[in-house]
Amino acid sequence: MLRKFIFIVITTLVLGITGYFTVLYYATYSEGDRTGELIKFSSKGYVFKTFEGEISQGISGAQIFRFSVLDSDTQVITDLKKYQGQYVKITYIERYRTFPWWGDTRYFVTHVQQEKSPHFAR
């Protein structure tokens, strides 16, 4: 009887923890696009190196959007390094939570493309 109870408790805990991390990994809270000047993109961290960036969406950096990029998105990392200082459109997903080895923010860029700046358009 006690063995059965312990087995049920351990199984419930394992399934609960597995379910929690599965939801964190696959579920997204929102997704969308943002445009702005890519003002920062870097790799940072002591224990876990993550890729973090910022785009300026306002005049003189009044509105900053901070984001992270997963290590597995090598094309996004390459493109962000190439477009630094330029006007870009990023596609992102927002997660409910993040892990320290993923990044500092809950916003993760999945695609980036160069755009024409509206400040210089006539």
FENJO-V101032 format. One record per run of one state. SS is the DSSP state (~ for helix, > for strand, _ for the rest). FROM is the first residue (numbers start at 1). TO is the last residue. If there is no record, write none. Layout:
ss=<SS/SS>
from=<FROM/FROM>
to=<TO/TO>
//
This chain:
ss=<_/~/_/>/_/>/_/~/_/>/_/~/_/>/_/>/_>
from=<1/2/27/30/45/50/57/59/62/64/70/74/83/87/95/107/115>
to=<1/26/29/44/49/56/58/61/63/69/73/82/86/94/106/114/122>
//
